[in-house]
Amino acid sequence: MSISRKLGILVFCAVPAIVGGGIVYSVYHSYPAVAVYEVMLLLAAGAWISR
């Protein structure tokens, strides 16, 4: 997989991180919950990139 494709996938994953982080915060009113969501998203994106 080329570097430009990997960067495109990371940008594609950044949108759910920003929007989803806001949604998680509005539901739970907790920054640790947002951090857990972001870490899970980061692990999923890393697994997708590494294959």
N, C-alpha and C positions, 0 to 999 in steps of 0.2 A: 504494500500500500504506500502510495507516495506521501510526502510530507504535506503537500497542499490538501490532500484528501483528509489526512489526520487532523489538520487545523480546521477544516470545514466541519468535521464531526464534533470537535471541541466547541466550536461556535454554536453549532446546533444544540449541544448540551447546555450551553450557557443560558439560553432563554428559559428552559424549565428551572434552572437554578435560581434565577432572579425572580421569576413570576411565582414559582412554587414556594420559594422562601417567604415571599410576602403572604401567600395563602396560609402557609403553616403558621406564621407568626400571628396572623389575624384569627386563626382558630384557637391556638394554644396560648397566645400572649406570653411566649417564652422564647428567649434566645437559645437556650440549650436544645430545645426541640428543633429549631431552625438548623443548628449545628449538626444534629444527628441526621436530618434530612439531607443537608449538603454533603456530609461524609458518605452517606449511602449513594447519593447521586455520583459523587466523585469515584467511588469504587466501581460502580456500574460502567461509567464512562471509561475508566482505566482498563477494565476487563474487555470492553468493546474495542478499544484502541490496540490493546496488546495482542489480539488474535490475528 
